[in-house]
């Protein structure tokens, strides 16, 4: 990519330094595709065969804080005085114009600009022939903020896992070591209590590992959905019975099912996971009556039942308005009552893997309200 360059009068063989950033006049420019360099999301810096910058787009200006007017026409190594993380000058190491004639560029790597500002840099060498001299050096610059966010997210995940695993594993280790050392000194009731605690902590570790596997599959797009006929009303009823059996008052739950419901084909285990998480959140973080509404989801276009919607509402303090857009992100916690902060992220991934949607809002009585909608999802041979 080049700009209209011309030979300086009276100086054959030398190029006049351009007075403007690269534009649409070059036959091999991005303009041939209807794209201006300033439209690119990444920084673009192009140097000619003499090593002088002939293109410096707006993203490059933003990333380097070097005005385009100061960059154009200057030597590439002065415009981008890059160093690697060990303090070595990158242009001296790579030597694009005098290095191996077969080299085509440099892969992306972290480098430092003046002031220790980190950027992601990759380079491409354009040659007039396979082993000919370098005609252009094209440098791509990317901000590291997105990668830093990813790295922070991974670090948070590791820290969360370590914290969540430490407590149950410490308990398991402590009780098993005590039982092995002093088995005869405990009564049967004491032994049973210890073993029940170990079993509960082991279940907690198992759930955490399952959550991590789900996150991995969601992030990589590999979450599998094994569709079967699902009675969503009966599934909600089972979860309510489990909460009542664990000590919750039966009158705390109100189930309203609107019949007839369309046939629903979904993964029963994953739908159970969604219901379990939403109901547990309502019981743990909400107050008052937990209301579950199950009804057909009508399609405005087709004017017929397109699926099923489930709404879980409580009468607690609800979710602050400013937090609504973060509810389904990793590590969001609605209160200080523990938890990994991964549950709703997984719920959203499961619902979307079914082709459905999930939303959060304020319930009629002020609490939190989660509503997810699932399409019928019937196999093709049933709809043909």
C-alpha contacts under 8 A as a table, 3 or more apart, distances in Angstrom:
res1	aa1	res2	aa2	distance
1	X	22	X	7.79
1	X	26	X	7.02
1	X	28	X	5.72
1	X	29	X	4.90
1	X	30	X	7.53
1	X	46	X	7.14
1	X	136	X	7.43
2	X	5	X	7.74
2	X	22	X	6.25
2	X	26	X	5.98
2	X	28	X	7.57
2	X	29	X	6.73
2	X	46	X	7.76
2	X	48	X	7.40
2	X	54	X	6.44
2	X	55	X	7.26
3	X	18	X	7.23
3	X	21	X	7.45
3	X	22	X	4.94
3	X	23	X	6.25
3	X	25	X	6.99
3	X	26	X	5.83
3	X	54	X	6.52
3	X	55	X	7.62
4	X	18	X	7.64
4	X	25	X	6.80
4	X	26	X	6.48
5	X	15	X	6.81
5	X	16	X	6.49
5	X	17	X	7.34
5	X	18	X	6.33
6	X	15	X	6.02
6	X	16	X	5.81
7	X	11	X	7.07
7	X	12	X	6.53
7	X	13	X	6.88
7	X	14	X	5.83
7	X	15	X	4.77
7	X	16	X	5.58
8	X	11	X	5.46
8	X	12	X	7.06
8	X	14	X	6.45
8	X	15	X	5.98
8	X	16	X	5.10
9	X	12	X	7.37
11	X	14	X	5.95
17	X	52	X	7.79
17	X	54	X	7.77
17	X	72	X	7.59
17	X	73	X	4.79
18	X	21	X	7.57
18	X	54	X	6.55
18	X	72	X	6.79
18	X	73	X	5.97
19	X	69	X	7.77
19	X	72	X	7.08
19	X	73	X	7.55
20	X	23	X	7.98
20	X	69	X	7.26
20	X	72	X	6.99
21	X	54	X	6.41
21	X	55	X	4.98
21	X	56	X	5.96
21	X	57	X	7.13
21	X	68	X	7.07
21	X	69	X	7.96
21	X	72	X	6.67
22	X	37	X	7.52
22	X	54	X	6.34
22	X	55	X	4.78
22	X	56	X	7.32
22	X	57	X	7.99
23	X	26	X	6.95
23	X	29	X	7.58
23	X	31	X	7.34
23	X	36	X	7.20
23	X	37	X	7.86
24	X	27	X	7.97
24	X	29	X	6.46
24	X	30	X	7.31
24	X	31	X	4.75
24	X	32	X	7.45
24	X	36	X	7.17
25	X	29	X	7.46
25	X	31	X	7.57
26	X	29	X	5.08
26	X	31	X	7.71
27	X	32	X	6.81
28	X	31	X	7.98
28	X	32	X	6.86
29	X	32	X	5.93
30	X	33	X	5.47
30	X	34	X	6.71
30	X	35	X	5.32
30	X	36	X	6.04
30	X	37	X	6.81
31	X	34	X	4.70
31	X	35	X	5.01
31	X	36	X	5.63
32	X	35	X	7.34
35	X	39	X	6.49
36	X	39	X	5.35
36	X	40	X	7.40
37	X	40	X	5.54
37	X	44	X	7.15
37	X	57	X	5.61
37	X	58	X	7.72
38	X	41	X	7.96
38	X	57	X	5.03
38	X	58	X	5.05
38	X	59	X	6.81
40	X	43	X	7.29
40	X	44	X	7.79
40	X	59	X	7.27
41	X	59	X	6.47
42	X	59	X	5.71
42	X	60	X	7.19
42	X	140	X	6.61
42	X	141	X	5.84
42	X	142	X	5.44
42	X	143	X	7.95
43	X	56	X	7.71
43	X	57	X	6.30
43	X	58	X	7.12
43	X	59	X	4.41
43	X	60	X	3.88
43	X	61	X	7.55
43	X	63	X	7.04
43	X	139	X	7.92
43	X	140	X	5.52
43	X	141	X	4.47
43	X	142	X	6.18
44	X	55	X	7.22
44	X	56	X	5.96
44	X	57	X	5.59
44	X	59	X	7.14
44	X	60	X	5.88
44	X	138	X	7.19
44	X	139	X	5.90
44	X	140	X	5.04
44	X	141	X	6.40
45	X	53	X	6.98
45	X	54	X	7.70
45	X	55	X	5.38
45	X	56	X	4.79
45	X	57	X	6.82
45	X	60	X	6.95
45	X	138	X	5.93
45	X	139	X	5.05
45	X	140	X	6.55
45	X	141	X	7.94
46	X	53	X	5.68
46	X	54	X	5.71
46	X	55	X	4.90
46	X	56	X	6.82
46	X	136	X	6.73
46	X	137	X	5.65
46	X	138	X	4.56
46	X	139	X	6.19
47	X	50	X	7.60
47	X	51	X	5.25
47	X	52	X	5.01
47	X	53	X	4.15
47	X	54	X	5.45
47	X	55	X	7.01
47	X	75	X	8.00
47	X	76	X	6.40
47	X	136	X	5.62
47	X	137	X	5.12
47	X	138	X	6.60
48	X	51	X	5.31
48	X	52	X	5.61
48	X	53	X	6.50
48	X	54	X	6.48
48	X	135	X	6.06
48	X	136	X	4.79
48	X	137	X	6.65
49	X	52	X	7.58
49	X	134	X	6.04
49	X	135	X	4.50
49	X	136	X	5.62
49	X	137	X	7.83
51	X	75	X	5.60
51	X	76	X	5.78
51	X	97	X	7.88
51	X	137	X	7.77
52	X	72	X	7.52
52	X	73	X	5.32
52	X	74	X	5.20
52	X	75	X	4.32
52	X	76	X	5.51
53	X	56	X	7.26
53	X	71	X	6.60
53	X	72	X	5.10
53	X	73	X	5.11
53	X	74	X	5.70
53	X	75	X	6.15
53	X	76	X	5.60
53	X	79	X	7.92
54	X	72	X	5.53
54	X	73	X	6.09
55	X	72	X	6.62
56	X	60	X	6.12
56	X	61	X	7.13
56	X	68	X	5.84
56	X	71	X	6.91
56	X	72	X	6.79
57	X	60	X	5.35
57	X	61	X	6.51
57	X	68	X	7.31
58	X	61	X	5.02
58	X	62	X	6.31
58	X	68	X	7.77
59	X	62	X	4.98
59	X	63	X	6.12
60	X	63	X	5.14
60	X	64	X	5.91
60	X	65	X	7.82
60	X	66	X	7.87
60	X	141	X	6.69
61	X	64	X	5.43
61	X	65	X	5.24
61	X	66	X	5.28
61	X	67	X	5.70
61	X	68	X	6.30
62	X	65	X	5.36
62	X	66	X	7.64
63	X	119	X	7.94
63	X	141	X	7.53
63	X	142	X	7.45
63	X	143	X	6.45
64	X	113	X	7.49
66	X	70	X	6.81
66	X	71	X	6.81
66	X	79	X	7.88
67	X	70	X	5.41
67	X	71	X	6.50
68	X	71	X	5.03
68	X	72	X	6.09
69	X	72	X	5.69
70	X	74	X	7.57
71	X	74	X	5.74
71	X	79	X	5.70
74	X	78	X	7.00
74	X	79	X	6.63
75	X	78	X	5.46
75	X	79	X	6.43
76	X	79	X	5.17
76	X	80	X	6.03
77	X	80	X	5.18
77	X	81	X	5.24
77	X	82	X	7.47
77	X	91	X	6.35
78	X	81	X	5.31
80	X	113	X	7.09
81	X	89	X	7.38
81	X	90	X	7.88
81	X	91	X	7.95
81	X	113	X	6.32
81	X	114	X	7.06
82	X	89	X	6.06
82	X	90	X	5.54
82	X	91	X	7.19
82	X	111	X	6.27
82	X	112	X	5.54
82	X	113	X	5.22
82	X	114	X	7.54
83	X	86	X	7.62
83	X	87	X	5.45
83	X	88	X	5.23
83	X	89	X	4.43
83	X	90	X	5.03
83	X	111	X	5.70
83	X	112	X	5.15
83	X	113	X	6.76
84	X	87	X	5.40
84	X	88	X	5.45
84	X	89	X	6.57
84	X	90	X	6.09
84	X	110	X	7.13
84	X	111	X	4.81
84	X	112	X	6.08
85	X	88	X	7.51
85	X	110	X	7.48
85	X	111	X	6.30
85	X	112	X	6.84
88	X	93	X	7.64
89	X	92	X	5.66
89	X	93	X	6.53
90	X	93	X	5.08
90	X	94	X	6.16
91	X	94	X	5.20
91	X	95	X	5.48
91	X	96	X	7.41
92	X	95	X	5.33
94	X	99	X	7.07
94	X	106	X	7.99
95	X	98	X	5.50
95	X	99	X	5.19
96	X	99	X	5.61
96	X	105	X	7.77
96	X	125	X	7.18
96	X	134	X	7.51
96	X	137	X	7.54
97	X	133	X	7.22
97	X	134	X	5.91
98	X	101	X	7.86
99	X	103	X	7.61
100	X	103	X	5.55
101	X	131	X	4.99
101	X	132	X	6.67
101	X	133	X	7.17
102	X	130	X	6.96
102	X	131	X	5.49
103	X	125	X	7.48
104	X	124	X	5.98
104	X	125	X	5.05
104	X	126	X	7.19
105	X	122	X	7.65
105	X	123	X	5.10
105	X	124	X	4.10
105	X	125	X	5.03
106	X	122	X	5.54
106	X	123	X	4.92
106	X	124	X	6.45
107	X	121	X	7.82
107	X	122	X	5.17
107	X	123	X	6.78
108	X	120	X	6.25
108	X	121	X	5.18
108	X	122	X	4.18
108	X	123	X	7.58
109	X	120	X	5.46
109	X	121	X	5.56
109	X	122	X	6.65
110	X	118	X	6.55
110	X	119	X	5.75
110	X	120	X	4.74
110	X	121	X	6.44
111	X	118	X	5.72
111	X	119	X	5.53
111	X	120	X	6.25
111	X	121	X	6.66
112	X	115	X	7.92
112	X	116	X	5.32
112	X	117	X	5.37
112	X	118	X	4.62
112	X	119	X	6.18
113	X	116	X	5.67
113	X	117	X	5.07
113	X	118	X	6.35
113	X	119	X	7.27
114	X	117	X	6.40
118	X	143	X	7.71
118	X	144	X	6.68
119	X	141	X	6.61
119	X	142	X	5.91
119	X	143	X	5.38
119	X	144	X	5.59
120	X	141	X	5.72
120	X	142	X	4.96
120	X	143	X	6.35
120	X	144	X	6.29
121	X	139	X	6.96
121	X	140	X	5.70
121	X	141	X	4.93
121	X	142	X	6.58
122	X	139	X	5.85
122	X	140	X	5.31
122	X	141	X	6.94
123	X	137	X	6.87
123	X	138	X	5.56
123	X	139	X	4.39
123	X	140	X	6.18
124	X	137	X	5.88
124	X	138	X	5.08
124	X	139	X	6.47
125	X	134	X	6.21
125	X	135	X	7.57
125	X	136	X	6.02
125	X	137	X	4.82
125	X	138	X	6.43
126	X	134	X	5.73
126	X	135	X	5.56
126	X	136	X	4.98
126	X	137	X	6.27
126	X	138	X	7.67
127	X	130	X	6.44
127	X	131	X	7.21
127	X	132	X	5.69
127	X	133	X	5.74
127	X	134	X	4.55
127	X	135	X	5.15
127	X	136	X	7.00
128	X	132	X	5.76
128	X	133	X	6.71
128	X	134	X	7.02
128	X	135	X	6.25
129	X	132	X	4.57
129	X	133	X	7.50
134	X	137	X	7.19
143	X	146	X	7.23
144	X	147	X	5.27
144	X	148	X	5.99
145	X	148	X	4.90
145	X	149	X	6.15
146	X	149	X	5.13
146	X	150	X	6.39
147	X	150	X	5.01
147	X	151	X	6.11
148	X	151	X	4.96
148	X	152	X	5.99
149	X	152	X	5.01
149	X	153	X	6.06
150	X	153	X	5.00
150	X	154	X	6.22
151	X	154	X	5.06
151	X	155	X	6.09
152	X	155	X	4.94
152	X	156	X	6.03
153	X	156	X	5.07
153	X	157	X	6.13
154	X	157	X	4.98
154	X	158	X	6.21
155	X	158	X	5.13
155	X	159	X	6.13
156	X	159	X	5.03
156	X	160	X	5.95
157	X	160	X	5.09
157	X	161	X	6.08
158	X	161	X	5.16
158	X	162	X	6.05
159	X	162	X	5.11
159	X	163	X	6.10
160	X	163	X	5.13
160	X	164	X	6.03
160	X	340	X	6.62
161	X	164	X	5.12
161	X	165	X	5.91
161	X	208	X	7.74
161	X	340	X	7.98
162	X	165	X	5.25
162	X	166	X	5.97
163	X	166	X	5.29
163	X	167	X	6.98
164	X	167	X	6.15
164	X	168	X	7.43
164	X	208	X	7.86
164	X	340	X	7.30
165	X	168	X	5.88
165	X	169	X	6.02
165	X	205	X	6.40
166	X	169	X	5.37
166	X	170	X	5.90
167	X	170	X	5.27
167	X	171	X	6.33
168	X	171	X	5.00
168	X	172	X	6.08
168	X	201	X	4.92
168	X	202	X	7.11
168	X	204	X	7.22
168	X	205	X	6.98
169	X	172	X	4.95
169	X	173	X	5.97
169	X	201	X	7.28
169	X	202	X	7.86
169	X	205	X	7.93
170	X	173	X	5.15
170	X	174	X	5.99
171	X	174	X	5.10
171	X	175	X	6.14
171	X	198	X	7.06
171	X	201	X	7.35
172	X	175	X	5.43
172	X	176	X	6.05
172	X	197	X	7.84
172	X	198	X	5.13
172	X	201	X	6.77
172	X	202	X	7.54
173	X	176	X	5.39
173	X	177	X	5.95
174	X	177	X	5.31
174	X	178	X	6.14
175	X	178	X	5.08
175	X	179	X	6.09
175	X	194	X	6.25
175	X	195	X	7.77
175	X	198	X	7.05
176	X	179	X	5.10
176	X	180	X	6.08
176	X	198	X	7.86
177	X	180	X	5.21
177	X	181	X	6.15
178	X	181	X	5.21
178	X	182	X	5.88
178	X	183	X	7.49
179	X	182	X	5.33
179	X	183	X	4.77
179	X	191	X	7.51
180	X	183	X	5.66
182	X	185	X	5.51
182	X	186	X	7.18
183	X	186	X	5.97
184	X	187	X	7.85
186	X	190	X	5.87
186	X	191	X	6.25
187	X	190	X	5.18
187	X	191	X	6.24
188	X	191	X	5.04
188	X	192	X	6.06
189	X	192	X	5.05
189	X	193	X	6.20
190	X	193	X	5.13
190	X	194	X	6.28
191	X	194	X	5.20
191	X	195	X	6.16
192	X	195	X	5.14
192	X	196	X	6.05
193	X	196	X	5.13
193	X	197	X	6.26
194	X	197	X	5.12
194	X	198	X	6.26
195	X	198	X	4.95
195	X	199	X	6.08
196	X	199	X	4.98
196	X	200	X	6.16
197	X	200	X	5.12
197	X	201	X	6.18
198	X	201	X	5.16
198	X	202	X	6.08
199	X	202	X	5.06
199	X	203	X	6.24
200	X	203	X	5.08
200	X	204	X	6.29
201	X	204	X	4.92
201	X	205	X	6.37
202	X	205	X	5.14
202	X	206	X	6.20
203	X	206	X	4.94
203	X	207	X	6.15
204	X	207	X	5.16
204	X	208	X	6.31
205	X	208	X	5.12
205	X	209	X	6.26
206	X	209	X	5.19
206	X	210	X	6.20
207	X	210	X	5.01
207	X	211	X	6.18
208	X	211	X	5.02
208	X	212	X	6.32
209	X	212	X	5.10
209	X	213	X	6.29
210	X	213	X	5.13
210	X	214	X	6.19
211	X	214	X	5.03
211	X	215	X	6.19
211	X	342	X	7.42
211	X	343	X	7.65
211	X	346	X	7.46
212	X	215	X	5.09
212	X	216	X	6.22
213	X	216	X	5.09
213	X	217	X	6.28
214	X	217	X	5.13
214	X	218	X	6.04
214	X	223	X	7.14
214	X	346	X	6.80
215	X	218	X	5.05
215	X	219	X	6.00
215	X	346	X	6.46
216	X	219	X	5.32
216	X	220	X	6.22
217	X	220	X	5.21
217	X	221	X	5.84
217	X	222	X	4.68
217	X	223	X	4.79
218	X	221	X	5.06
218	X	222	X	6.18
218	X	223	X	5.44
218	X	346	X	7.62
218	X	349	X	5.95
218	X	350	X	7.92
219	X	222	X	7.77
220	X	223	X	7.93
223	X	350	X	7.72
223	X	353	X	6.96
224	X	353	X	7.78
225	X	266	X	7.22
225	X	267	X	5.60
225	X	270	X	8.00
225	X	353	X	7.05
225	X	354	X	6.94
226	X	266	X	6.82
226	X	267	X	4.95
227	X	265	X	5.33
227	X	266	X	4.21
227	X	267	X	4.63
227	X	268	X	7.55
227	X	377	X	7.75
228	X	265	X	4.98
228	X	266	X	5.35
228	X	267	X	5.99
228	X	268	X	6.95
229	X	263	X	7.10
229	X	264	X	5.72
229	X	265	X	4.50
229	X	266	X	6.46
230	X	263	X	7.66
230	X	264	X	5.56
230	X	265	X	5.83
230	X	266	X	6.23
230	X	267	X	7.70
230	X	268	X	6.19
231	X	234	X	5.46
231	X	235	X	6.27
231	X	264	X	7.17
232	X	235	X	4.95
232	X	236	X	6.26
232	X	264	X	7.80
232	X	294	X	7.83
233	X	236	X	5.25
233	X	237	X	6.35
233	X	257	X	6.66
233	X	294	X	6.79
234	X	237	X	4.96
234	X	238	X	6.31
235	X	238	X	5.22
235	X	239	X	6.54
235	X	272	X	7.03
236	X	239	X	5.27
236	X	240	X	6.34
236	X	275	X	6.99
237	X	240	X	5.14
237	X	241	X	6.23
237	X	255	X	7.93
238	X	241	X	5.13
238	X	242	X	6.28
239	X	242	X	5.06
239	X	243	X	6.42
239	X	275	X	7.50
239	X	276	X	6.74
239	X	279	X	7.99
240	X	243	X	5.17
240	X	244	X	6.27
240	X	253	X	7.26
241	X	244	X	5.05
241	X	245	X	6.05
242	X	245	X	5.05
242	X	246	X	6.26
243	X	246	X	5.10
243	X	247	X	6.63
243	X	248	X	5.67
244	X	247	X	5.30
244	X	248	X	4.54
244	X	249	X	5.91
244	X	250	X	5.64
245	X	248	X	7.09
248	X	252	X	7.37
249	X	252	X	5.51
249	X	253	X	7.91
250	X	253	X	6.09
251	X	254	X	7.24
251	X	289	X	7.68
252	X	288	X	6.70
252	X	289	X	4.71
252	X	290	X	6.09
253	X	289	X	5.70
253	X	290	X	4.91
253	X	291	X	5.93
253	X	292	X	7.71
254	X	289	X	6.95
254	X	290	X	6.20
254	X	291	X	4.69
254	X	292	X	6.19
255	X	291	X	5.97
255	X	292	X	4.88
255	X	293	X	6.12
255	X	294	X	7.91
256	X	291	X	7.70
256	X	292	X	6.20
256	X	293	X	4.86
256	X	294	X	6.24
257	X	293	X	5.96
257	X	294	X	4.70
257	X	295	X	6.01
258	X	261	X	6.87
258	X	293	X	7.92
258	X	294	X	6.20
258	X	295	X	4.87
258	X	296	X	7.23
259	X	295	X	7.16
259	X	296	X	7.94
260	X	296	X	7.74
261	X	295	X	6.52
261	X	296	X	5.53
261	X	308	X	7.01
262	X	296	X	6.60
262	X	305	X	6.53
262	X	306	X	7.74
262	X	307	X	6.26
262	X	308	X	6.88
262	X	376	X	6.98
263	X	307	X	7.89
263	X	376	X	6.29
263	X	378	X	7.91
264	X	307	X	7.01
264	X	308	X	7.36
264	X	375	X	7.40
264	X	376	X	4.75
264	X	377	X	6.50
264	X	378	X	6.99
265	X	376	X	5.91
265	X	377	X	5.09
265	X	378	X	5.36
265	X	379	X	7.86
266	X	271	X	7.31
266	X	354	X	7.02
266	X	377	X	6.70
267	X	270	X	5.47
267	X	271	X	6.16
268	X	271	X	5.11
268	X	272	X	6.08
269	X	272	X	5.09
269	X	273	X	6.33
270	X	273	X	4.83
270	X	274	X	6.35
270	X	350	X	6.76
271	X	274	X	5.02
271	X	275	X	6.22
271	X	350	X	7.88
272	X	275	X	5.13
272	X	276	X	5.89
273	X	276	X	5.12
273	X	277	X	6.18
273	X	347	X	7.53
274	X	277	X	5.34
274	X	278	X	6.27
274	X	347	X	5.30
274	X	350	X	7.47
274	X	351	X	7.87
275	X	278	X	5.30
275	X	279	X	5.99
276	X	279	X	5.37
276	X	280	X	5.91
277	X	280	X	5.17
277	X	281	X	6.11
277	X	343	X	6.47
277	X	344	X	7.35
277	X	347	X	7.48
278	X	281	X	5.18
278	X	282	X	6.26
278	X	312	X	6.97
278	X	344	X	7.92
278	X	370	X	7.50
279	X	282	X	5.04
279	X	283	X	6.14
279	X	312	X	7.12
280	X	283	X	5.12
280	X	284	X	5.88
281	X	284	X	5.18
281	X	285	X	5.56
281	X	286	X	7.12
282	X	285	X	5.57
282	X	286	X	4.79
282	X	287	X	7.51
282	X	290	X	6.63
282	X	312	X	7.58
282	X	313	X	7.12
282	X	314	X	5.94
282	X	368	X	7.72
283	X	286	X	5.57
283	X	287	X	6.97
283	X	290	X	7.23
285	X	316	X	7.33
285	X	334	X	7.46
285	X	335	X	7.14
285	X	337	X	7.96
286	X	314	X	5.64
286	X	315	X	6.23
286	X	316	X	4.24
286	X	317	X	6.92
286	X	318	X	7.24
286	X	367	X	6.86
286	X	368	X	7.43
287	X	290	X	7.69
287	X	314	X	6.17
287	X	315	X	5.10
287	X	316	X	4.17
287	X	317	X	7.69
287	X	367	X	7.83
288	X	314	X	6.48
288	X	315	X	5.07
288	X	316	X	6.57
289	X	314	X	5.85
289	X	315	X	6.21
290	X	312	X	7.00
290	X	313	X	5.66
290	X	314	X	4.56
290	X	315	X	7.15
291	X	311	X	7.79
291	X	312	X	5.77
291	X	313	X	5.14
291	X	314	X	6.32
292	X	310	X	6.91
292	X	311	X	5.54
292	X	312	X	4.67
292	X	313	X	6.55
293	X	309	X	7.97
293	X	310	X	5.62
293	X	311	X	5.04
293	X	312	X	6.69
294	X	308	X	7.16
294	X	309	X	5.88
294	X	310	X	4.64
294	X	311	X	6.62
295	X	308	X	5.86
295	X	309	X	5.57
295	X	310	X	6.72
296	X	305	X	6.02
296	X	306	X	7.49
296	X	307	X	5.91
296	X	308	X	4.50
296	X	309	X	6.04
297	X	305	X	5.78
297	X	306	X	5.76
297	X	307	X	5.00
297	X	308	X	4.88
297	X	309	X	5.52
297	X	373	X	7.03
298	X	303	X	6.33
298	X	304	X	5.54
298	X	305	X	4.52
298	X	306	X	5.40
298	X	307	X	7.01
299	X	302	X	5.41
299	X	303	X	5.26
299	X	304	X	5.74
299	X	305	X	6.18
299	X	306	X	5.38
300	X	303	X	5.16
300	X	304	X	7.73
305	X	308	X	7.93
306	X	375	X	5.84
306	X	376	X	6.19
307	X	373	X	6.97
307	X	374	X	5.50
307	X	375	X	4.09
307	X	376	X	4.57
308	X	373	X	5.67
308	X	374	X	5.40
308	X	375	X	6.50
308	X	376	X	7.20
309	X	371	X	6.84
309	X	372	X	5.61
309	X	373	X	4.13
309	X	374	X	6.28
310	X	371	X	5.61
310	X	372	X	5.52
310	X	373	X	6.44
311	X	369	X	6.81
311	X	370	X	5.61
311	X	371	X	4.21
311	X	372	X	6.58
312	X	369	X	5.65
312	X	370	X	5.27
312	X	371	X	6.39
313	X	363	X	5.80
313	X	367	X	6.65
313	X	368	X	5.75
313	X	369	X	4.33
313	X	370	X	6.52
314	X	318	X	7.96
314	X	363	X	6.87
314	X	365	X	7.75
314	X	366	X	7.91
314	X	367	X	4.98
314	X	368	X	5.81
314	X	369	X	6.78
315	X	318	X	7.48
315	X	363	X	7.33
315	X	365	X	5.61
315	X	366	X	5.87
315	X	367	X	4.26
315	X	368	X	7.27
316	X	366	X	6.69
316	X	367	X	4.44
316	X	368	X	7.03
317	X	366	X	6.42
317	X	367	X	5.27
317	X	368	X	7.49
318	X	362	X	6.50
318	X	363	X	7.78
318	X	366	X	6.02
318	X	367	X	3.89
318	X	368	X	4.28
318	X	369	X	7.97
319	X	323	X	6.63
319	X	324	X	6.68
319	X	334	X	7.14
319	X	361	X	7.83
319	X	362	X	7.36
319	X	367	X	7.32
319	X	368	X	5.90
320	X	323	X	5.37
320	X	324	X	6.66
321	X	324	X	5.42
322	X	325	X	7.16
323	X	326	X	5.36
323	X	327	X	6.42
324	X	327	X	5.58
324	X	360	X	6.93
324	X	361	X	7.34
325	X	328	X	7.46
326	X	329	X	5.34
326	X	332	X	6.72
327	X	332	X	5.96
327	X	333	X	7.85
327	X	334	X	7.98
327	X	344	X	7.04
327	X	345	X	7.90
327	X	360	X	7.88
328	X	332	X	7.24
328	X	344	X	5.20
328	X	345	X	4.67
328	X	348	X	6.58
329	X	332	X	6.01
329	X	342	X	7.76
329	X	344	X	7.41
329	X	345	X	5.38
330	X	341	X	6.17
330	X	342	X	5.36
330	X	344	X	7.96
330	X	345	X	5.71
331	X	340	X	6.34
331	X	341	X	3.85
331	X	342	X	5.47
332	X	341	X	4.85
332	X	342	X	7.24
333	X	336	X	7.21
333	X	338	X	7.97
333	X	339	X	7.43
333	X	340	X	7.76
333	X	341	X	5.10
335	X	338	X	7.55
339	X	342	X	7.95
340	X	343	X	7.32
341	X	344	X	7.31
341	X	345	X	7.92
342	X	345	X	5.34
342	X	346	X	6.34
343	X	346	X	5.23
343	X	347	X	6.19
344	X	347	X	4.76
344	X	348	X	6.13
345	X	348	X	5.35
345	X	349	X	6.39
346	X	349	X	4.98
346	X	350	X	6.16
347	X	350	X	5.19
347	X	351	X	6.21
348	X	351	X	5.22
348	X	352	X	6.10
348	X	357	X	7.66
348	X	358	X	6.45
349	X	352	X	5.26
349	X	353	X	6.03
350	X	353	X	5.05
350	X	354	X	6.54
351	X	354	X	5.26
351	X	355	X	6.67
351	X	356	X	5.20
351	X	357	X	6.13
351	X	358	X	6.90
351	X	372	X	7.29
351	X	373	X	7.85
351	X	374	X	7.14
352	X	355	X	4.86
352	X	356	X	4.91
352	X	357	X	5.91
352	X	358	X	7.95
353	X	356	X	7.24
354	X	374	X	6.78
354	X	375	X	7.55
354	X	377	X	7.56
355	X	374	X	6.81
355	X	375	X	6.66
356	X	372	X	7.14
356	X	373	X	5.38
356	X	374	X	4.52
356	X	375	X	6.10
357	X	372	X	5.59
357	X	373	X	5.40
357	X	374	X	6.96
358	X	370	X	7.16
358	X	371	X	5.60
358	X	372	X	4.09
358	X	373	X	6.40
359	X	370	X	5.83
359	X	371	X	5.40
359	X	372	X	6.40
360	X	368	X	7.27
360	X	369	X	5.66
360	X	370	X	4.61
360	X	371	X	6.46
361	X	368	X	6.15
361	X	369	X	5.14
361	X	370	X	6.54
362	X	365	X	7.99
362	X	366	X	5.81
362	X	367	X	5.78
362	X	368	X	5.00
362	X	369	X	5.35
363	X	366	X	5.10
363	X	367	X	4.98
363	X	368	X	5.40
363	X	369	X	4.89
364	X	367	X	7.41
374	X	377	X	7.82
378	X	382	X	6.45
378	X	383	X	6.90
379	X	382	X	5.60
379	X	383	X	6.84
380	X	383	X	5.22
380	X	384	X	6.05
381	X	384	X	5.36
